[in-house]
Amino acid sequence: MFALCSKRLESFFPICKTVGDLEIGLCVLRSSQIFLKNFSSKAPLSLPVEKDKPQEKNQVQGRPFKVSYLVKSCGLTPEVALSVSEKINFQTPERPDSVLGLLRDHGFTMTHISRLVRVCPSLLLANVEKTLLPKLEFYRSIGLSGQDLARIVSSNPYLLTRSLENYIIPCYDILKSVLILDEKVAKCFARSSWLSLQKNNFAVNISTLRALGVPQSFISVLVTCHPSVACRKTTTFEKDVEKVIRMGLNPLKMTFISALHVVSCVGESSWAQKMEMCKRCGWTEDDLLSAFRKDPFFMEISKKTFLSKMDVFVNKMGLQPADVARVPTILRYSLEKRIIPRCSIIKVLHSKGLLKEKVAMSTVLLQSDKTFLNRFVMKHHETVPQLFDIFHGKLSILQTVL
């Protein structure tokens, strides 16, 4: 390489005969346009460089290895793998391989594994024998195994990160005392809310419900379906219970649990806004409380949805606001798939004189599809053949008929 450089330098500086002369010539070339145009454009000058230190070389190679491993072994996309690789550090595949092997042995597919690693990358570095295996075996002992175990754990990776002795087993014992059956406890584990369970709060909250006479079966529904409510801070929970009781809900009925869930989910300001909205639509306070006692879930409907449905019922179908309050469940049905098609059919039949008596809205909307079809569509389809299309939403009747 040095001989080649010497020949090129001599072509520019014939007088350079010694190494010293060449060094001087090289300095001149570095500052000249001739060097830039004729020498650097042909072939780069290779200068000796210092070799990477062992530690630096490992760091450079480590990141591509991790990314490649995460893509190939964990099913991550290159972009996600790059992001995940910055959160964990491993230079060899032994530890991650042992973790993945254990998961596969317990029924985890590549889809389950990729979800786990995305949410909790550190699991790849967990100790298989001391940390992961005991937890998986515990979950199997309470009835979780195979695809059920894989699905639940991949949806809630923290089931593998929490302490078995200090947290998981104590929580299991508390849930078991309420739910009795392992099958129901397992369903709780599928929800992330139970991970926020504070043992003291949970125990006091359950005691509060029992003191009110709430049946065990209703408490089980609350814990299984709405664990975040059962795990709430005790002072907040008791405040919600008092509010539900003041509104006239009976602790011996299932609607009490539904109301407790709704009250805990709808904040104070939102609750006040929805009450004002109902009053603007013509409901009295008694109408609102009566509707809430019958079906608390209607209070979870958005303002826009509530107003749209009230517009159809009151302005298009001629109902009184109080009529809707008496059957609040109809507010939870789909406007496009149920309310408009069925109301349109009733409107058409009335306009053609095929219905001689007024039909209650509860009859119109609460009936099953089969019953409604037999009573209002099949009976009149020869006279009004478009009823089928109206029922299936193929005709827009809201503007033309309603």
C-alpha positions in Angstrom: 0.0 0.0 0.0 2.9 2.4 0.8 4.5 1.6 -2.5 1.3 2.4 -4.3 1.0 5.7 -2.5 4.6 6.5 -3.3 4.0 6.0 -7.0 0.9 8.2 -7.0 2.8 10.9 -5.1 5.7 10.7 -7.5 3.2 11.3 -10.4 2.3 14.6 -8.8 5.7 15.5 -7.3 8.5 13.9 -9.4 11.2 15.5 -7.2 10.1 13.5 -4.2 12.7 10.8 -3.9 12.9 10.1 -0.2 10.5 9.1 2.5 10.9 12.6 4.0 10.1 14.2 0.7 7.0 12.0 0.4 5.8 13.1 3.8 6.1 16.7 2.8 4.4 16.0 -0.5 1.5 14.3 1.4 1.0 17.4 3.5 0.8 19.5 0.4 -1.7 17.1 -1.3 -4.0 17.2 1.7 -4.5 20.9 1.3 -4.8 21.0 -2.5 -7.9 20.6 -4.8 -5.8 18.4 -7.0 -5.6 15.8 -4.3 -9.3 16.0 -3.6 -10.3 15.6 -7.3 -7.7 13.1 -8.5 -6.6 11.0 -5.6 -9.4 10.7 -3.1 -12.0 10.1 -5.9 -10.1 7.0 -7.1 -9.4 5.0 -4.0 -9.4 5.9 -0.4 -6.0 6.0 1.4 -5.9 3.2 3.9 -4.3 4.4 7.1 -3.6 2.1 10.1 -6.3 2.3 12.7 -6.3 1.1 16.3 -8.2 -2.2 16.8 -11.3 -2.2 18.9 -10.8 -3.0 22.5 -12.5 -6.3 23.5 -15.2 -4.5 25.6 -16.1 -2.0 22.8 -16.2 -4.8 20.3 -18.7 -6.8 22.4 -20.9 -3.7 22.9 -21.0 -3.1 19.2 -21.9 -6.7 18.4 -24.3 -7.1 21.4 -27.1 -4.9 20.1 -27.5 -6.6 16.7 -27.4 -10.0 18.4 -30.2 -9.0 20.7 -32.3 -7.6 17.9 -31.8 -10.7 15.8 -32.6 -13.0 18.7 -35.8 -11.1 19.6 -37.0 -11.2 16.0 -36.2 -14.9 15.4 -37.0 -16.4 18.8 -39.7 -14.1 20.2 -41.5 -13.2 17.0 -41.0 -9.4 17.3 -40.8 -7.1 14.4 -37.4 -5.5 13.8 -38.7 -2.1 15.0 -40.2 -3.5 18.2 -37.1 -5.7 18.7 -34.8 -2.7 18.5 -36.9 -0.9 21.1 -37.1 -3.9 23.4 -33.3 -4.6 23.1 -32.6 -1.3 24.7 -34.4 -2.4 27.9 -32.5 -5.7 28.5 -28.9 -6.8 28.4 -27.7 -10.2 27.4 -24.8 -11.3 25.3 -25.5 -15.0 25.0 -28.8 -16.9 24.3 -28.6 -19.4 27.2 -30.8 -17.6 29.8 -33.5 -16.4 27.3 -33.5 -19.9 25.7 -34.2 -21.5 29.0 -37.1 -19.1 29.7 -38.6 -19.6 26.2 -38.3 -23.4 26.5 -40.1 -23.3 29.8 -42.9 -21.2 28.4 -43.3 -23.5 25.4 -43.5 -26.5 27.6 -46.4 -24.8 29.4 -48.4 -24.2 26.2 -47.2 -20.7 25.2 -47.2 -20.1 21.4 -45.1 -17.5 19.6 -48.0 -15.1 19.8 -48.2 -15.4 23.6 -44.4 -15.1 23.9 -44.1 -12.0 21.7 -46.9 -10.3 23.7 -45.1 -11.2 27.0 -41.7 -9.9 25.8 -43.2 -6.7 24.4 -44.8 -5.8 27.8 -42.2 -7.2 30.1 -38.8 -7.8 28.4 -37.1 -8.6 31.7 -38.8 -11.9 31.9 -36.3 -13.2 29.4 -33.6 -12.9 32.1 -35.6 -14.4 34.9 -34.4 -17.4 36.8 -36.3 -20.4 35.5 -36.0 -22.7 38.5 -36.4 -20.2 41.3 -38.7 -17.6 39.8 -40.8 -18.7 36.8 -41.4 -22.5 37.3 -42.9 -22.2 40.9 -45.4 -19.6 39.7 -46.4 -21.6 36.6 -46.8 -24.7 38.8 -48.9 -22.8 41.3 -51.2 -21.5 38.5 -51.6 -25.1 37.2 -52.5 -26.3 40.7 -55.5 -24.0 40.8 -56.8 -25.2 37.4 -54.9 -23.0 34.9 -53.0 -24.9 32.2 -52.4 -25.1 28.5 -53.9 -22.4 26.4 -55.9 -20.9 29.3 -52.7 -20.4 31.3 -50.9 -19.0 28.3 -53.7 -16.6 27.4 -54.2 -15.3 30.9 -50.5 -14.8 31.6 -49.6 -13.3 28.3 -52.5 -10.8 28.8 -51.2 -10.0 32.3 -47.4 -10.6 32.4 -47.1 -9.3 35.9 -48.5 -12.7 37.1 -44.9 -13.8 36.5 -43.2 -10.8 38.1 -45.0 -10.5 41.4 -43.7 -12.4 44.4 -45.3 -15.8 44.8 -44.9 -16.0 48.6 -45.5 -12.4 49.5 -48.2 -11.4 47.1 -49.7 -14.0 44.7 -50.5 -16.7 47.3 -51.9 -14.2 49.9 -54.1 -12.7 47.2 -55.2 -16.1 46.1 -56.2 -16.9 49.7 -58.3 -13.8 50.0 -60.0 -14.3 46.7 -60.6 -18.0 47.5 -62.3 -17.0 50.8 -64.8 -15.0 48.8 -65.2 -16.9 45.6 -64.7 -20.4 47.0 -64.1 -22.1 43.7 -60.7 -22.1 42.0 -62.4 -21.7 38.7 -63.7 -18.3 39.8 -60.4 -17.3 41.3 -58.7 -18.1 38.0 -61.1 -15.7 36.2 -60.0 -13.0 38.5 -56.4 -13.6 37.7 -57.3 -12.9 34.0 -58.0 -9.3 34.9 -55.2 -6.9 35.7 -57.2 -5.1 38.4 -56.7 -7.7 41.0 -52.9 -6.9 40.9 -53.8 -3.5 42.6 -55.5 -5.4 45.4 -54.7 -4.1 48.8 -55.5 -6.9 51.2 -56.8 -4.7 54.0 -59.1 -2.6 51.7 -60.4 -5.7 50.0 -61.2 -7.5 53.2 -63.0 -4.4 54.7 -65.0 -3.8 51.5 -66.2 -7.3 51.4 -67.2 -7.1 55.1 -69.1 -3.9 54.4 -71.2 -5.7 51.7 -71.8 -8.7 53.9 -73.0 -6.5 56.8 -75.6 -5.0 54.4 -76.8 -8.5 53.6 -75.6 -8.6 50.0 -75.8 -12.3 48.9 -72.6 -14.2 48.5 -73.4 -14.9 44.8 -73.7 -11.1 44.2 -70.3 -10.5 45.9 -68.7 -13.1 43.8 -70.0 -11.3 40.7 -68.5 -8.0 41.9 -65.1 -9.6 42.6 -65.0 -11.6 39.4 -66.5 -9.0 36.9 -65.6 -5.7 38.6 -62.5 -6.4 40.7 -61.4 -2.8 40.5 -64.5 -1.8 42.5 -63.9 -4.4 45.2 -60.2 -3.2 45.5 -61.0 0.5 45.9 -59.8 2.5 48.8 -62.1 1.7 51.7 -63.2 5.3 52.4 -64.1 5.7 48.7 -65.8 2.4 48.6 -68.0 3.2 51.6 -68.9 6.6 50.2 -70.1 4.9 46.9 -72.1 2.3 48.9 -73.8 5.1 50.8 -74.6 6.9 47.6 -76.2 3.8 46.0 -78.3 3.2 49.1 -79.5 6.9 49.2 -80.6 6.4 45.6 -82.9 3.6 46.7 -81.0 0.5 45.5 -81.8 -2.7 47.4 -78.7 -4.6 48.6 -80.6 -7.8 48.2 -80.9 -7.3 44.4 -78.3 -7.7 41.7 -78.9 -4.1 40.5 -77.2 -3.0 43.7 -73.9 -4.4 42.5 -74.5 -2.9 39.0 -75.2 0.5 40.6 -72.1 0.3 42.7 -70.0 -0.4 39.6 -71.5 2.5 37.7 -71.1 5.0 40.5 -67.5 4.0 41.0 -66.8 4.5 37.2 -68.7 7.7 36.7 -66.9 10.6 38.4 -68.8 13.2 40.4 -68.5 16.0 37.8 -69.6 13.6 35.0 -72.5 12.3 37.2 -73.7 15.9 37.7 -73.5 16.6 34.0 -75.5 13.5 33.1 -78.2 14.3 35.6 -78.5 17.8 34.2 -78.7 16.3 30.6 -81.6 14.0 31.6 -83.5 16.9 33.1 -83.0 18.9 29.9 -84.6 16.0 28.0 -87.7 16.2 30.2 -87.0 13.8 33.0 -87.8 14.7 36.5 -85.5 13.7 39.4 -87.9 11.0 40.2 -87.8 9.7 36.6 -84.0 9.6 36.7 -83.8 7.8 40.1 -86.5 5.3 38.9 -84.6 4.7 35.7 -81.3 4.2 37.6 -82.9 1.7 40.0 -84.2 -0.4 37.1 -81.0 -0.3 34.9 -78.0 1.6 36.3 -75.9 0.9 33.2 -77.8 3.5 31.1 -75.8 6.2 33.0 -72.6 5.0 31.3 -74.0 6.1 27.9 -72.3 9.1 26.4 -74.1 12.4 26.1 -74.2 12.3 22.3 -75.7 8.8 22.2 -78.3 9.6 24.9 -79.5 12.7 23.1 -79.7 10.9 19.7 -81.8 8.1 21.1 -84.1 10.4 23.1 -84.6 12.3 19.8 -85.8 9.2 18.1 -88.1 8.1 20.9 -89.6 11.5 21.7 -89.5 13.5 18.5 -89.9 10.7 15.9 -91.9 8.1 17.8 -94.0 10.5 19.9 -93.1 9.0 23.3 -93.1 11.1 26.5 -89.7 11.4 28.2 -91.2 9.6 31.2 -92.1 6.7 29.0 -88.4 6.2 28.2 -87.5 6.5 31.8 -89.8 3.6 32.7 -87.9 1.3 30.3 -84.3 2.6 30.5 -82.8 -0.5 29.1 -83.9 0.6 25.6 -81.4 3.4 25.8 -78.6 0.8 25.8 -79.6 -0.8 22.5 -77.9 0.1 19.2 -79.4 3.0 17.4 -78.5 1.7 13.9 -79.0 -2.0 14.4 -82.1 -2.1 16.6 -83.8 1.1 17.5 -84.1 2.7 14.0 -85.0 -0.5 12.1 -87.7 -1.6 14.6 -89.2 1.8 15.1 -89.2 2.3 11.3 -91.2 -0.9 10.9 -93.7 0.1 13.5 -94.1 3.5 11.9 -94.6 2.0 8.4 -97.2 -0.5 9.7 -99.1 2.3 11.5 -99.0 4.5 8.4 -100.6 1.7 6.3 -103.2 1.0 8.9 -101.8 -2.5 9.6 -101.5 -1.8 13.4 -104.7 -0.7 14.9 -103.5 -0.3 18.4 -100.5 1.4 20.0 -97.6 -0.9 20.7 -95.5 -0.4 23.8 -91.9 0.5 23.2 -90.9 -2.3 25.6 -92.6 -4.7 23.3 -91.0 -3.3 20.2 -87.4 -3.2 21.5 -87.1 -5.8 24.2 -88.3 -8.7 22.2 -85.9 -11.2 20.6 -85.3 -10.9 16.8 -87.2 -14.1 16.2 -90.3 -12.9 18.2 -90.2 -9.5 16.5 -89.9 -10.9 13.1 -92.8 -13.3 13.5 -95.1 -10.6 15.0 -94.3 -7.6 12.9 -92.4 -8.6 9.7 -93.5 -12.1 8.6 -97.1 -11.3 9.3 -97.2 -8.3 7.0 -94.3 -9.0 4.5 -96.7 -9.8 1.6 -98.4 -6.5 2.0 -95.2 -4.6 2.7 -92.3 -6.6 1.2 -89.7 -4.0 2.0 -90.1 -4.8 5.7 -87.2 -7.3 5.6 -84.9 -4.7 4.1 -85.9 -2.2 6.8 -85.3 -4.8 9.5 -81.8 -5.6 8.2 -80.9 -1.9 7.9 -80.8 -2.0 4.1 -83.3 0.9 3.7 -82.8 4.3 5.4 -86.2 5.0 6.9 -85.2 7.6 9.4 -85.3 10.5 6.9 -88.1 9.2 4.6 -90.5 7.7 7.1 -89.6 9.0 10.5 
